[in-house]
Amino acid sequence: MDTSWMATGNCATHPPDTFFPSDGVGVEIARRICEGCPVQERCLEYALRNRVDHGVWGGASERQRRRILKARRQAVSALAG
């Protein structure tokens, strides 16, 4: 899987631990860095596709990504049913 896009993200100029916060304030700081990032959508899709459980990816926290995945599963079920 090509991950070269990661080098062009806003996060590339910040320490990795910035995106693995231990509290809500840290999540907000990471999310602000993600705002307007040229690879934000690609980053989020990477985390969703690979079921990344920790950290802020594409501006979404772990909890937000779980909600996105649940909504997608429900949408697929609704279309199939």
Secondary structure by P-SEA (a helix, b strand, c coil): cccccccccccccccccccccccaaaaaaaaaaaccccaaaaaaaaaaaacccccccccccaaaaaaaaaaaaaaaaaaac
